[in-house]
């Protein structure tokens, strides 16, 4: 009998969060999968995939609108923002896609949601490949936010980061073992009919399957040579 308390899984519809959903479902009860509609250019592509995976597992899927972010925040990732840059995920140009304090806002909302539905844990698919371009993806931020959420909830809600010591290729391998249908996940920030293959998230996705020695089921508009990783 599984005696672990229920969790809420933050589910964007990307390959990391979808793998986190399947991983968590094997370990403990999942009270809900929680997505956010915040005006990102690719929300319309990723949210249907998030809903599809929640249905496959029989897990309640909740989408919370945060449209104020697109209306008041500056980011190329948001509708009305600049064009999504092409190139490697670790390039400085990817700073244009930072949505200020996005993870802080979403984790705060998720903490209130989790306590309201009787869950005492939040699961987020932060991983070792999250780097300094995104300040609210760093483990130093995640640890501080986790402590604030624990202190600020009666249930002492935990923020669990099961992939924090894994890179994206290792997450892909974990998802393959769990039977994740990666063709039903979305990464591309452009949000067109198919993955562009050239933006930073597409490059990171392509690298992950390549490094994990897994077939990539994704259809890309461009699948030429991958850009070189920027020098440190």
Buried (B, 14 or more C-beta within 10 A) or exposed (E): EEEEBBBBBBBBBBBBBBBBBBBBBEEBBBBBBBBBBBBBBBBEBBBEBBBBBBEBBEBEBBBEEBEEBBEEBEBBBBBEBEEBBBBBBBBEBBBBBBBEBBBBBBBBBBBEBBBEBEBBBBBBBBBBBBEEBBBBBBBEBBEEBBEBBBEEBEBEBBBBBBBBEBBBBBBBBBBBEBEBBBEBBBBBBBBEEEBBBBBBBBBBBBBBBEBBEBEBEBEBBEBEEBBEEEEE
